[in-house]
Amino acid sequence: MKYYRQLIEHYVPVHDEEWARATQLFTEVSVNKGDIVHRAGEVFSDIWFVKRGLARSYFIDVHGKEYTWQLYFRGKSKYGLNHFMDDSVSFYEQEGSMLNFEILQDATFYVASLSALDAFIAEDKKWEHLARLWLHDTYFTATYKRVLSLMSETVAERYARLLDEYPSIFTRAKSYQIASYLGITPQTLSKLKNESRRMKPRS
């Protein structure tokens, strides 16, 4: 979990003893492509940090159409929201989640109970401070911008935002998965990609 320690130390210093206690909360779990690790209607009770692989969360509307809410992988991104899977609204309200979580590539995660993690965080003001910062920087900010983007931006603007926030996305996910994330058809995504290539200046 060295990668995640580096992320955390961007916000707060962590001693080896503290890190050893924190990592004891997590279990390494391997999951196969195609598995659903959480279904809509169930309370989301764990947090899943990506070690390797690709996953997504999605919901199904009243007409049976699927919409990808988020893609999860370890890699470069502007906000880091894609580094872990959770549904804290479901957990803290003890309501069934609206999201399904599906594994798109064979994956490995570090999984911890949100109840155990909450108890650990409550032991030290430093961890509470980290939780508030991380919640704002990696969850609220990205979710806020994603919702406004879907409501107010053109498909071209959404595509440009995606490349800005997740520059490596096309090396991690398939085009139809990205199209679902943007709320467009694969054909529209292909058109946007072609237009983007034509607009790039030639060297």
C-alpha positions in Angstrom: 0.0 0.0 0.0 3.0 2.3 -0.5 1.1 4.1 -3.3 -1.7 5.1 -0.9 0.7 6.1 1.8 2.2 8.6 -0.6 -1.2 10.0 -1.4 -2.0 10.4 2.3 1.3 12.1 3.1 0.4 14.7 0.5 -2.0 15.9 3.3 -0.5 14.8 6.6 2.7 13.1 7.8 2.4 9.5 8.8 4.8 7.6 11.1 5.6 3.9 10.4 3.8 2.8 13.6 0.7 4.7 12.6 0.8 3.3 9.1 1.2 -0.3 10.4 -2.0 0.1 12.5 -3.9 1.6 9.5 -3.0 -1.1 7.1 -4.2 -3.8 9.6 -7.7 -2.6 8.8 -7.4 -3.7 5.2 -7.7 -7.1 3.5 -6.3 -7.7 0.0 -9.1 -9.1 -2.2 -8.8 -10.4 -5.8 -11.9 -10.2 -7.9 -12.6 -11.6 -11.4 -13.8 -9.7 -14.5 -17.5 -9.6 -14.7 -18.2 -10.0 -10.9 -20.6 -7.7 -9.2 -19.2 -6.8 -5.8 -22.1 -4.7 -4.7 -25.7 -4.5 -6.0 -28.1 -1.6 -5.9 -30.5 -1.8 -3.0 -27.9 -3.1 -0.6 -26.2 -0.9 2.0 -22.6 -0.2 1.0 -20.5 -1.1 4.1 -16.9 -1.3 2.8 -14.4 0.9 1.0 -12.4 -0.6 -1.8 -9.0 0.8 -2.7 -7.7 -0.2 -6.1 -4.4 -2.0 -6.3 -4.8 -3.1 -9.9 -7.5 -3.6 -12.5 -10.6 -1.7 -13.6 -14.1 -1.4 -12.2 -17.2 0.8 -12.6 -20.3 1.9 -10.7 -23.5 2.2 -12.7 -27.2 2.7 -12.2 -30.2 1.5 -14.2 -33.0 4.0 -14.9 -36.8 3.2 -14.9 -36.6 2.2 -18.6 -33.8 -0.4 -17.9 -31.0 1.7 -19.5 -27.6 1.5 -17.8 -25.5 4.7 -17.0 -21.9 4.5 -15.8 -21.4 6.8 -12.9 -17.7 6.3 -12.3 -14.7 4.3 -13.5 -12.2 3.1 -11.0 -8.5 2.4 -11.6 -5.1 3.3 -10.3 -3.4 5.9 -12.4 -3.1 9.5 -13.2 -6.1 11.6 -12.6 -6.8 15.2 -11.6 -8.9 14.5 -8.5 -8.1 10.9 -7.5 -11.8 10.0 -7.1 -11.2 6.9 -9.2 -8.7 5.4 -6.8 -11.3 3.9 -4.5 -14.9 2.6 -4.6 -17.4 3.5 -2.0 -20.9 4.8 -1.4 -20.7 6.8 1.8 -24.2 8.2 1.3 -25.6 4.7 1.5 -23.4 3.8 4.5 -24.0 6.8 6.6 -27.8 7.0 5.9 -28.0 3.2 6.1 -30.1 3.2 2.9 -29.7 0.9 0.0 -27.3 2.2 -2.6 -28.5 3.3 -6.0 -25.4 1.9 -7.6 -24.1 -1.4 -8.8 -20.3 -2.0 -8.7 -18.9 -4.2 -11.5 -15.4 -5.5 -12.2 -14.4 -4.8 -15.8 -10.9 -6.3 -15.6 -9.5 -8.9 -13.2 -8.7 -6.7 -10.2 -7.2 -6.6 -6.7 -8.3 -4.3 -4.0 -7.5 -3.3 -0.4 -10.8 -3.6 1.4 -11.8 -2.2 4.8 -15.0 -2.0 6.8 -16.3 1.6 6.9 -17.3 1.1 10.5 -13.8 0.0 11.5 -12.2 2.8 9.4 -14.5 5.3 11.1 -13.5 4.1 14.5 -9.8 4.3 13.6 -10.2 7.9 12.2 -12.0 9.0 15.4 -8.9 8.1 17.5 -6.8 11.0 16.3 -7.6 14.5 15.1 -5.0 14.1 12.4 -7.0 11.4 10.7 -10.2 13.3 11.1 -8.5 16.3 9.4 -7.3 14.0 6.6 -10.8 12.5 6.1 -12.4 16.0 5.8 -9.7 17.1 3.3 -9.9 13.9 1.3 -13.7 14.0 1.3 -13.7 17.5 -0.1 -10.9 17.2 -2.6 -11.5 13.7 -4.0 -15.2 13.2 -3.5 -17.3 16.4 -3.2 -15.3 18.5 -5.7 -15.2 15.8 -8.4 -18.9 14.8 -7.9 -20.0 18.4 -7.9 -18.3 19.1 -11.2 -19.4 15.8 -12.7 -23.1 16.5 -12.0 -22.9 20.1 -13.3 -21.1 18.9 -16.3 -23.8 16.4 -17.2 -26.5 19.0 -16.7 -24.9 22.0 -18.4 -22.1 21.2 -20.8 -22.2 20.1 -24.4 -20.9 16.6 -25.3 -17.7 18.2 -26.7 -17.1 20.1 -23.4 -17.7 16.9 -21.4 -15.2 15.1 -23.6 -12.6 17.8 -23.1 -13.2 17.7 -19.3 -12.7 14.0 -19.3 -9.4 14.2 -21.0 -8.3 17.0 -18.6 -9.3 15.0 -15.5 -8.3 11.5 -16.7 -5.7 11.9 -19.4 -4.9 8.1 -19.4 -8.6 7.0 -19.6 -8.4 5.6 -23.1 -5.5 3.3 -22.1 -7.6 1.9 -19.2 -11.2 1.6 -20.3 -13.0 0.5 -23.5 -14.6 3.1 -25.7 -18.2 2.0 -25.0 -17.5 2.2 -21.2 -16.2 5.7 -21.6 -19.2 6.6 -23.8 -21.5 5.4 -21.1 -19.6 7.5 -18.5 -20.1 10.6 -20.7 -23.8 9.8 -21.3 -23.3 9.5 -25.1 -23.3 6.8 -27.7 -20.1 5.1 -28.8 -20.7 6.6 -32.3 -20.7 10.1 -30.8 -17.5 9.3 -28.9 -15.8 8.1 -32.0 -16.8 11.4 -33.8 -15.4 13.4 -30.9 -12.1 11.5 -30.9 -11.8 12.1 -34.7 -12.5 15.8 -34.4 -10.0 16.1 -31.5 -7.3 14.5 -33.7 -8.0 16.9 -36.6 -7.7 19.9 -34.3 -4.3 18.9 -32.9 -1.5 21.0 -34.5 0.9 19.1 -36.7 4.5 18.9 -35.7 
